[in-house]
Structure formats: C-alpha cells, structure tokens
Amino acid sequence: MSLCLDGARVMVFGGTGSLGGPLVRRLLDLKPRALIVFSRDEKKQVDMRRCYCNHPELGFVIGDVRDRSRVHEALRGVDIAINAAALKQVPICEEAPTEALLTNVIGVINIRQEALAAGVDTVLSISTDKAVKPVNVMGMTKAIGERVLLTPTPIGCTTRFLCVRYGNVLGSRGSVVPLFCKCVAEGRPLPITDTSMTRFIVTLDEAVDSILAAISGGQSGEVWVRHSPAVRIVDLGQAIAFGLLNGRSYPMTEVGIRAGEKVHEILVSAEEMRHTRVDGKHLRIRADYANSDRRVGFTEYTSRTERKLSESQILALLRAEGWLSPGSLPATDQIALA
C-alpha cells in the first residue's frame, strides 16, 4: 500500500535524531505540502537546514515535547505527527528515571492531548522491543507511552493513533556498531556484556519503511512490529573486526550485564500474540483484544529463538550499510553502548 502525502502537513518530533535524517529524506520524497522538524537540538537543526537548503517546504521548530504549550503551538494545522523523541539509553534512564518519565511518558501525553485538540489526522509514535515485559526504566516508560498513546479515543474522534515497535537500529546513535568500530580503530578489546546476548536488528531504511507502512495502512490502536532477524552480539563484534581488519582475529572482553539489561529481547509477548496477525513484513497487534488470531505460528517473538544471522550475513549487511568502508567511523559524540 503506497503512501501519498500530497498536500499534507507533517511534523516529526525528535526529527534531528539518528532516525531523523533518513525519515526526513524519505518524507520529502513523498512531496508533502510542509514538513516540520520539532526538536530541542539547535546545532542539529542548523546542520539539517544546510543539508536540505533546497527544500522550502521543510521547516523547523525549537522545542521540547515536555512543554505542552510548545507542542500545542507546533501542532496547529498539522495532518500527520510522528513522534521520534525519546530518552533511549538504558544506563542514562536507570540513573535519571524522572527524566525518562518526562520525555517518554509526559511527552507522549502532551502530543496525544494536543493532537486531539488540533484535530490531527494521524499520530504515530516509535517504540522499542524493551517495552515488552520491561525490566528497565527506559522499557517501562516506553511501555506506558504505548498505552497512553493507544488509549481508545472519544466517540466521534477521527484521529488515528499508532505505534511502530522494533529492535536495535543498525548504526544509529546508541547502537553497539559505532562503539565496536571505534574500539577496533583504537586497538581496544571489544566489550561484550554477555557472550550469549542476542538482539533484533533493523536498518535505518527498514525502520523508516515500517513507519510509512503503518501510516499508510494502520488502524487506530495498533502496534506494528517488523519481522526482523536477530544477531548474537559476539557474532556482530567478530564480523565488525573481520571486516575492518581483513580477517584478523580480535580480542574481546566480557564486561558483564549492566543494570536493567536483558540477555534476550522480545518484540511481541505471548499475551499479545492472541490478538496479532501477519501482514506481509509486519505483525499487527490489534486494538480489538476480544478477537484471537493464532495464525502467526509462534507463541512469543523473541531474539532468543528467532533465526540468527551468521557472521558472513552480518558482514554483508554491515558492508551494504557502509560501516566497513573508509571514513565510516563515527564522531566521538555518537558513541554509546546499545
């Protein structure tokens, strides 16, 4: 199902984040009447302005989703709102749970309430596998954010509320890929939290694909989950070292699981599977809890049991995404643990 934005005004909250660049580029290709980037990062907005200087339809708003009055102002006249604003680093959220609550929950409340008041047609928020059976503050706040956004709307309300949930975005800020690349470049051992740890992965383009697919075909109250491969973190590290060093072996050191970390992630719980159906590349968790659809074929969608990419497959993916090419190492301010 294709998405047409001709004549639409689109707003992206958190649009200068690592997902923002690919998302803004793809949205501009769909020819909206206006595309507004809302974020609190002045420097990144300046950089994006320069990058897209030939797009008069692209506008910018400095603000924070925590500030309801600013969200109110920004959403006037908007047709589609995409929320990519979040505190996503597990250790930071563990250290500052109130800050995570303010952005990941209060921010979503503000967007929902002001979208209803402004008569926005569609609101989509980006979630994470950590919101399923959460064990850390980041996951807990994202889980509550999902529930808040997808609260049934009043009778007569036409605004659609949707979520897209996926695992680690390959190479984004916060991904382990930039960290491993930097370690190899500096000759430091790769820090492995647990040798059995697994994670779901998607590329930036696949993440954007899911956002656009949900906006195009989603029903209000749904969570969309992309079918994604899983990787063993050890295999990911080995593939990065192999690709950067032309096959030489590379040392790793096990540093232990950090506070709030899982060994394996879950994208759809067993409870959610009772009202989930397959739609092409996606699983759609339906708002109608009364109906059951057991055609999915498994009881829980977890990285523990999902097929794992081999080192050679990971290597091919990293090369295709440009992580093993000259100049692929990230800037220092982009380095963080997954």
N, C-alpha and C positions, 0 to 999 in steps of 0.2 A: 504494500500500500504506500503510495507516494505522498509526500507532504508538500503542500502548497502554502507559502507564506505571503503570496502576492497581496499587498495592501495591509498586511498585519503589522502591528507594533509589538515588538518582542523585547523583553527585559531579561537579562541574565544577572542574577545576584551572585557575587563572587566570580564575576566574569574575567578577572585578571589572574585567576589561579592557573595551575598547570593544565587543567582541563579547558580553561577559558580560550586559549589560542585556537586549538582545533575546533572547538564548538563555535566560536565566533566566525571562523573562516567558513565553516560549513553552513551556518545560518545565513551569512552574507550571500553565499551561492544560491540560496533559495529566494533571494530578492524580496526581503521584507520591506515595507514602507519605511520602517525605522527599527533600528536595533540599538538598545541602550545597555551599556555595561555599568552595573552598580557594584562598587567595591570600595574598600577603605584604604587601598594602597595607591597613593598618589604617584609614586615612581613608576609602577607597572602601568598605570593608566597613561602616563606620558609616553612610555615605550610603545604601548599599543596604538596610541594616536598616530605616532610616527610611522608605525608599520602599516597602518590602514589609512594613510592620509588621503588616498584617492576614493574614499567611500564616504560621501557626505551624509548617507543615511545612518552612519554609525555615530552614536552619541555616548556621553559618559556622565555618570553621577557619582560624586564622592559621598559615601555614607556607610552606615553600619546597620545590618539587619536587626541589631538590638534596639535601634532607635525607631520606635513605631511611627513617630511623626515624620521622619525622613522617608520611611517606607511608604507612608500614606501619600506624600508628595510625589514620590517616584512612580507609583502605580497608576496615577491618573491617566486614562486614555490607553492603557496597555491591554493588549489582547491575550498574549501568552507570556507567562512568567516562569523562568527556570531558576531553581534555587541550587546553586553550587557552592554556597557559602557555608563553611563548617570549620570547626576545630577538629583535625583528623589524626593528630599524632597521639598514639596511645599513652606514652610516658608523660607528655605535657598535660593531657586531660586527667591522668591519675594525680598529678601534682596540683592541678588547679581545677577541681571539679566544678566549682561555681562558674568559672569562665566558660567551660564546655557547656554547662547548662544554659547560660545566657545566649550563646550563639546557636547551639544545636537544638534547643527547645524553644526558648523565648523568641529567638529569631524566626522560627517556623510559625509560631503563634502569630507574630506580627504580620508575616507575609499572608497567612491564611485569612486573618480577620480583615486586613486592608484590601486583599484581593476580592473578598466577598463584598465589601463596601463599594469598591470601584467597579464591580461587575466584570472582572477579568474573565475571559472565556476559559482558559486552561492554566492550571498551575502544576508544575512538575518539580519534585524535589529529588535530589540524588542521595541515595542511602548506601549502605555497606553491608557486607556479609557479617561484620561484627555486631550488627543489630539483631542477629538471630541467636537466641539463647545467650545473651550478652554476659560477659564476666568482667568487663572493664567499663570505666566511666564513659569513654567515647562510644562504645557499643550501646550502653544503656541510654545515653542521651539521643543517639540516632534512632533507637527503637521507639522511644517516646515521641520523637519528632515524626516518625512514620505514623504513629497512632493519631497524633494531633492533626496532621495534615489530612488524613483519610477519614476523619470523623464525618459521619453522614451529614449531608448538607440539609438546610431547611427546605420544606416543601416549596416548590416553585423556583428554587435556585438552579441556575443553568451552568454554574461554574464547575468544571471538571477538576478533580484533584487526583494526581497520580504520583507514584514513586517508581524510580528505577534503582534496583539494588545490584551491585556487582562487587567482585573482589578487588585485588590489587591491580591498579592500572600500571602497566609496564612502563617504567622510566619516568613516572610522574614524580613531582616533589613528594618526598615521603616514601618512595619506592626504594627497595633494597638495591636495585640495579645501579643507580648512581653511586651509592656507597661502595659496592663491590668494585666498580670500575676505578674509583678513586684509590681504594686500598691497593689494587694491583698496580696502578700507576706509581704509587709511592712505595711499593715493595713491602707493604704490611700484610700480615696474615688476614684472611677473610674471617670476620667474626660470625660464627654460626651459633644461634641461640640454642638450637636442639637439632641433632642430626636426623631426627625423624619428622621434623616440622614440614608441613605442606601448606600450600596456599593456592587459591584460584587466581588466575591472571587473565586480564584482557588488555588489548592495545588501546591507545587513546582513540583511534578511529572506531574501534568496536564499541567503546563506551559511548561515543557520540552517536553511532548507529542506533544504539538501544534507546537513547533519549529521543531521537527523531521518530523511531518506530512507535514508541509509547504515545507520543504526542499525536501521531497520525491515526493510530488505531485503538488506543486505550479507552476503557470505560472508567468513569469516575469511581474512585475507591480501590483501584487495582495497584498491585505492586508487580512490576515487570522484572524478571530475572533472566539474564542471558545465559544460554548454555556455554560453559567455559571450561577449558582444560585446567588441570591442576599441575603444580610442579613441586618436587621436593626442593627445599631451599639449598640443600647440599648440591643437588644436580645443577641448579641455577648458578651457584657460585663456581662450580667446576667448568661450566660452559663459558662463563664470562672470562675466567682465567685462560682457558684453552684458546678462546677467540682472540684475546689481546696478546697472548704470548706465543702464538703459533704452536700450540700443543704441549708446551712445557707444563709439568705438574706444578701445583701451587699449594702452599701450606694453608691450613685452616685451623682455627682455634675455637673450641666450644666455650661460649661465654655464659650460657645458662639463660633460661626463660626469664624475661622481665616481668615486673608486676603487671597483672591484667592481660597477659598474653595467653593465647591458646596454642596448642600444638597443631590442631587442625581447625579449619573454619567450616561453617555451614551457611549455604545460601538459601535453602528452603528447609524448614523444620518438618518433622513428621506430622505435627499438628496442622501445619499449613498445607501439606500435601493433600489433605482431604478436600480442599477447595482450590486446587491448582489444575490448570490444563496446559497442554503443549500448544504453542502457536509458532510454528516454524522454528526459528533460532531462540525463541524465548519461552519461558514458563510464566504464565499469568496467574498470579494469586488473586482470586476473585473476592470482591466485596461481599458477595452473597454467601455467607457462611453456611446457610441451610442446605446448599446443594453440594453433592460429593462427586468427584471425578477421579477415578482410580486408574486412568489410562496412562499416567505418567511413567510407570514402570519401575519406580523405586520409592522407598519409604522416607528417605531423607537425603537431601542433596548436599553432600559433604566432601571436602577435599581429601578426606581420609580414604574414601572408597572410589572417588571419581578417577577416570583414567589419567595417568601421569605422562607428561611429555618426557621423552628420552632426552639425554644430553644433546644428541645430534639435532633433534627437533627444536630444542631450546636455542641452540646455536644458530640455526637457520632463522628463527624468529628474531633473535637479537640483531642479526645481520640485516634482516629486512627492515627493522625499525631504526637502523642506523647507529646502534650502540657500540658497534665494534669497528666503526670507521674512524679515520683520523679526525681529531677535533671533537670527538663525541663526549669527552669528559665534561661533567657539569661544573658550574661555578660552585665555589665553596658554600654559598648560601643556599644551595639546593640540596645539600647532603643531609640526609636523615635516615634513620632506621625505618624499615617497613613495620 
